[in-house]
């Protein structure tokens, strides 16, 4: 097969690349500003490569200053990893139950769970807040982790994958005397491993980016996650743009890395959960 | 949506057939044992959802008829009937917030058009498809807080890069963006569009892949132009995807919170106030628990009504 070069397609690609660069401009500007001395941030025309490098000083101030990002990172990593683990476990179990077990009322219960997907989370904040104060989960990381652990999206997406596993495999395992838990761990889990990876990456990204729950359910500054930290940081240093950009880069960068590594999974997962859900 | 109910119907039929087969063969894995393991598997999910979603809905309903302020303790709950709701609908600020939210909805058709156009181009007319997907998806996965902080500086009225660029090409009085009452809401909409294009585009790409290639080939043989193919084949055949994105877009526009809190806090002069921001202020700053619950309930009902209307309206324009 010979490769035929299509001029039209090439021109479209170049035009789209220019549009794409413009689309990503805010990111380039943010990174560039985070490396500059404050006086150069707002010069015009924009100096994309800084004249005076100030990266080390900016990032040092952000990471060890009055709002130390080391601590915020640690809190965020802790909350995000634990949320991802619990959420994946809970969604996996429920998805298997809904997809592969014939129990009374399974369809009704599934529809109830699915219906909660439509409710804007803000309408629940007040009562969740009262409930948390009442049972003592307010201002704790455990409480924060639980809030993002019961995901309808995750359950629905993983259920789609379990439905794809042929019933014969499961039937024959049961003839051999295996119970559902055994089948779940030994047969079903390994088969849906790619889907689990996809959901885990998505949950990681969403939890890392979560701002609203930490804002309402955390009070102690030592427990703050990175998003709350960026906001408090911008309240304190709102006029020092180079530092604010260094803080923003710090909040976004780990995600961009995870996304670029796992982009195929992420995009497929969104399509599967979105199109069919 | 329809495919999903079909899928449920199908699994239902399969399950019934399996049940019958089992009764005949005396399968030991049916009956109470099967039910029990089913409940055990879904128990964590169901208990969590009940505690954190279902219970709060009913509790909000009850609280919305009281004048309670949560710091005053449980003994000071007074039942006040519909007073919160009548107060809400004569409250200019809440009505303004509602109006703003309906203006925000205008961002959705713009997002849909841009995303569909980009999806069609990426699907058929460019090299490096995967790279373009990643580029346009980037804003969607970035934290809104950091994005809002970046735009706060970029939109700076005199020194921000956007206005410096506008002034350098001869626009003497560019808009003051988030500092100007008339432009603050459109600024928020611009950022909303920028962040949601990625998601819409990805879903559209999946929708485009489901259109049979033969349709385009037949159209080409008949000499149909690209534009004709786009309007007569692509748009009608992706209408289920458009419908899905419209419904999720409307719901998510009622959830916009982080962006407004970090970017403008609802200002200037309440020009970017939305019901969720107002709810947050009333509940967690003014501490009016009962009143805030009433706002939550009104929002919930508005979203239900809009979604219901969309499902009714879809018969007119969605092709399955």
Interface residues (C-beta under 8 A of the other chain):
Chain A: X8 X9 X10 X12 X13 X16 X20 X23 X24 X26 X27 X29 X30 X33 X41 X42 X44 X45 X46 X89 X90 X91 X93 X94 X96 X97 X98 X101 X102 X103 X104 X106 X107 X109 X110 X112 X113 X116 X118 X119 X120 X121 X122 X123 X124 X125 X126 X127 X128 X129 X130 X131 X133 X146 X147 X149 X150 X152 X155 X163 X167 X174 X179 X180 X181 X184 X205 X208 X209 X211 X212 X215 X216 X226 X227 X230 X231 X234 X241 X244 X245 X247 X248 X249 X251 X252 X255 X256 X259 X260 X263 X264 X266 X267 X270 X271 X274 X275 X276 X277
Chain B: X3 X4 X7 X8 X11 X12 X14 X15 X18 X19 X29 X30 X34 X35 X36 X37 X38 X39 X40 X41 X42 X44 X45 X46 X48 X49 X51 X52 X53 X54 X55 X56 X57 X59 X60 X63 X70 X121 X122 X125 X126 X127 X128 X130 X132 X133 X134 X135 X136 X137 X138 X139 X141 X142 X143 X144 X145 X146 X147 X149 X150 X151 X152 X153 X154 X156 X159 X160 X161 X164 X165 X168 X194 X197 X199 X202 X203 X205 X206 X207 X241 X244 X248 X251 X254 X255 X257 X258 X261 X262 X276 X279 X280 X283 X284 X289 X292 X293 X296 X297 X299 X300 X303 X304 X307
